[in-house]
Amino acid sequence: MTRGLAQADCLFCKVVSGEVPADIVRDSARTLAFRDINPQAPTHVLVIPKDHHPSVNELAMADPELLAEVLREAHEVAVADGIAETGYRVVFNTGPQAGQTVFHVHAHLLGGRGLGWPPG
């Protein structure tokens, strides 16, 4: 896959372009945050770079500053949703065995209830 360029068959690239609707909670110059359609916690928001990068590994190598921005935006969503003080989890699933089903890097921001450990 080509890094950075939108992929015609990528669900999250279609969310970025507006082709697929989403409940957007934050929109910055380089990232987009929207509510997960199948939430696993009261707050379950996906934070993605607008540029296409298939996995967190590839994003970390290609643009570490953008990865840091994804994490900053996740924190801003946690603040806005009122869960920053009580705690939240940020998860990147990387690869099929880890549960990644959309190959456009995305951080899952989860909170609003006790999340327990280990996850899954």
N, C-alpha and C positions, 0 to 999 in steps of 0.2 A: 504494500500500500504506500502511496505517496504521502509523506508527512506534510502537514500544513494546508494542503489543498483539499477543498471539500470533496467528498466522495458521493457520487450519485446514489449509491445503494446504502448509505449510512443513515440510520434513523436519527442520530443526534445531529448530523450535518443538516438534515431536513428540519429539525427543530430550530437550529440556528438560523436557517434561511426563512423560517416562517411557514414552510410548506406543511409541517406537521404541528398542530397546536399543542401548547403546553401551558401549565399554570406557572408562569414565570414570577419568581420572587426577587431576583436581582439580575441586572444586566449591566455589565461594565464594558469597556472598550474591547477587552480580550476574553472575557468569560461570560457564562450564562448559568444561572441557577434556577432550577424549576422543581416542583414537587413530583415525587415518584408516583406513577399511576398505580402502583401496588405497594403502598407504604407498609413498612415493617415496624414502625414506631410512630408515635404522634407527630413528631417531626421527622420526615424522611425526604430530604432534598438532594437532588443530584447537582453537582457543580462541575461544569465542563469548560475546557478551553473552546473558544469558537473555532480555532484552527483544528484540523483533523490530525490527531496522533492516536494510533491504535491502542497503545498501552501506556501505563505510567512509566514503565522502563524507557520506552522510546521518547516520551516527553522529557523525562529527566535528562537524557543524553542530548536531546535536540535543543531544549529551551528551559533550563532550570529556573529561570526567573518567572516564566509562565507557570511552572508547577508551584512555585511559591505563591503566586497570585491566586491560583485555584484554592490553596489552603487559606490564604487571607480572606477570600470571599466566603469560604465555608464558615470561618469564624464570624464574619459580619452577618451571615444568615442566622447563626446561633444566637447572636446578640439580638437581632430583630425578632426572633421567635421566642425570646425569653428563656433560653436554655443554657446560655453561656456560663451562668453562675452555678447551676446545678450539675452541669457536665454533659458532654456529648461525645460521640464517637465519629471518627472519619475513617472510612474504609475504601481502599482501592482493591477491587478484584482484578487480578492480572492473570489472564489465560483461562482457557476452558475449565481446567481442573479446579481452579479457584472460584469458579462460578461466573466469570465474565461472559456475558451473552451479547453485549453490544461492544464492538471493537472500535470504540472512540473513547479514549480515557475519560473516566468520570469518577468523582469522589462521591461516596454516599455519606451524607451528614445525617446522623441518627441521634435522637434524643427525645426528651419529654416523658421518659419512664426509666426505671431501672433496666439496664441492658444485660446484666449478668456476664459471667465469664466461665468457661470459654464460649465464644459465639458459635452459632451454627449448631 
